[in-house]
Amino acid sequence: MRWIIVVATVVLLLLPHLGWGEERGRAGSRTVGNLEVTLYVWAPQQLVGPKAHTAPEPGQSATHHLDLTVYDLRRGLYIPYLNVKATVTDMTTKHDFSVDLVPMIGEWLHYGANITLPHKGRYAILVTVDPPDIVRYKHLADVWSTSAQALFEYDYR
Ligand SMILES: [Cu+2]
């Protein structure tokens, strides 16, 4: 039985590298300094956990799920404890809204939220990644200490 867990873990670890989201869901990847910021847009996900039921606009049902991975290219790992926000702009009406992308266990460790897009069309998604607000060793004061922004576009067809 243990090999099943090992195989499942390896598959989960490798998924972001296999390009499985290239056709369905990958909105793009941006490199900001050492960071590779990749956004996926999926169908809404069933979520469990403490912040599972927070929605940007209460009462509306979700149409999409945003998944963001932040990968440190130099250290070779997904960065935890970041504060991540997405601002979604409807390029038709110019209306926008912001949503926190909370730490999430799914396709490996990522940041995500279910969102509601009002209609089909093009959307700009600006992602802001802020440093972890946690204690650190003094000699690592400069690790993941600056904010990063990445702009994506998504076509809701
Ligand atoms: Cu997610």
Boltz pocket constraint, residues with backbone or C-beta under 6 A from the ligand:
constraints:
  - pocket:
      binder: B
      contacts: [[A, 45], [A, 65], [A, 66], [A, 67], [A, 104], [A, 106], [A, 110], [A, 111], [A, 112], [A, 113]]
      max_distance: 6.0
